[in-house]
């Protein structure tokens, strides 16, 4: 049962990371009021990449 929960959590992290990577510009425009959108979108892309890698590691360990 615990293995299934870890797999679901890891898949959610991977999905959240991919959404952050591909929709960084849209999320930056909608959520934040930065003067420079390039820095905000770059930060979201880095955050999405890190979330995806963490989710993939958890998925690999859970399998």
C-alpha positions in Angstrom: 0.0 0.0 0.0 2.8 2.4 0.8 4.5 1.7 -2.5 1.3 2.7 -4.4 1.1 6.0 -2.4 4.8 6.8 -3.2 4.2 6.1 -6.9 1.1 8.4 -7.0 3.0 11.2 -5.1 6.0 10.9 -7.5 3.7 11.0 -10.6 2.0 14.1 -9.2 5.4 15.8 -8.6 6.5 14.9 -12.2 3.3 16.3 -13.6 3.5 19.5 -11.6 7.1 19.9 -12.7 6.3 19.5 -16.4 3.4 22.0 -16.1 5.8 24.5 -14.5 8.3 24.0 -17.3 5.9 24.4 -20.2 3.5 27.0 -18.8 6.1 29.2 -17.0 5.3 32.3 -18.9 1.6 32.0 -18.5 1.9 31.3 -14.8 4.2 34.2 -14.3 1.8 36.6 -16.0 -1.2 35.3 -14.1 0.2 34.8 -10.5 3.1 37.2 -10.0 3.5 40.9 -10.6 7.1 41.0 -11.5 8.6 43.8 -13.5 10.8 41.3 -15.4 8.9 38.3 -16.6 12.0 36.6 -18.0 13.5 36.1 -14.5 10.2 34.8 -13.1 9.7 32.3 -15.9 13.3 31.1 -15.7 12.8 30.5 -12.0 9.6 28.6 -12.6 11.3 26.5 -15.2 14.2 25.7 -12.8 11.7 24.8 -10.1 9.8 22.6 -12.5 12.9 20.8 -13.5 13.9 20.1 -9.9 10.4 18.9 -9.1 10.5 16.5 -12.1 13.9 15.1 -11.1 12.8 14.6 -7.4 9.6 12.9 -8.6 11.6 10.6 -11.0 14.0 9.6 -8.2 11.1 8.8 -5.9 9.4 6.8 -8.7 12.6 4.9 -9.4 13.1 4.1 -5.7 9.4 3.0 -5.3 9.6 0.6 -8.1 
